[in-house]
Amino acid sequence: MSREDFKFKNKDGIEINVHKWIPTGSIKGVVQIAHGMSERALRYEYFAEKLNEAGFLVYANDHRGHGKSSNSIEELGYISDNDGFQDMVEDMKKLTDIIKEENPNKKVVLFSHSMGSFLAQRYIQLYGKEIAGVVLSGTNGKPPVAVNLGIFLSKSILQIKGRRHKSKLIDKLAFGSYNKKIVPTKTSFDWLTRDEEEVKKYIADPYCGTLFPVSFFYDLFKGMKTLHKQENLNNIPKDLPIYIFAGNADPVGNYGEGIINLYNIYKSLSISNTTYKLYTGGRHEMLNELNKEQVIRDTIEWFKGII
């Protein structure tokens, strides 16, 4: 395998950083990766290597405001002057277009994690016919009522302080309870994975775990509500294969309940090829968990089944 890096300009003229991992043999299909909040695409290199070994070409972009798509470390998390959630979705579609132009006869599947999975939930409502399937990792279903409070507070702070202001209050509201079931805790990010070395790598990475501006949360919370408007859900293609997985100790997915909720929502829409899997004891980043090899094998088998 080999890796190539390139950039494309999005609709706002921002240069989006992309990594492309190329297998040595024939190409079965293409996997597009949408990473999570406050991380970057290069964290998926091991997964990409395993996908290459299985014959998949892989593309992964740093979302705007993340990784090397951000102008600087100081500006991490500032997505857009408008609707950052939707703007990231549009960047994902632009990358899909590039992938299809470069690989006209290959099917494209979308792998998404955490924030990326919420973007992907919106993506399949708008552009579901463009891909052969979607994986939603570390995701959730219908947002809790507390999201309304998050929208109100973040909007209030935003109106007073501006879109670039960073609020520890909003950050605590979003993530403050995520370690509550872990005893004892060693870091603020133990909820990510049981693998302590992976947690250390995350903390040491200057592109990960930074405090994001209030506009990010406002746009994210609003976007999460948009996902569950019935008219938007009805736009998901009924024949789109969807695979949802998470650890049952992942607070983002409400310890498995949110995963089952999302699965039931999709089944109620008569989306026929919808499946889910919960990994016992797994936390938020199943690709970095103690049993990551099993998780990767399961995911690759699912890809092979639809391509």
Secondary structure, DSSP 4 states (H G I P E B T S, - for coil): -EEEEEEEE-TTSPEEEEEEEE-SS---EEEEEE--TT--GGGGHHHHHHHHHTTEEEEEEPPTTSGGGSS-GGGTT---SS-HHHHHHHHHHHHHHHHHHH-TTS-EEEEEETHHHHHHHHHHHHHGGGSSEEEEES--SSPPTHHHHHHHHHHHHHHHH-TT-B-HHHHHHHHTTTTTT-SS--STTGGG-S-HHHHHHHHH-TTSSPPPBHHHHHHHHHHHHHTT-HHHHTTS-TT--EEEEEETT-TTTGGGHHHHHHHHHHHHTT-SSEEEEEETT--S-GGGSTTHHHHHHHHHHHHHHH-
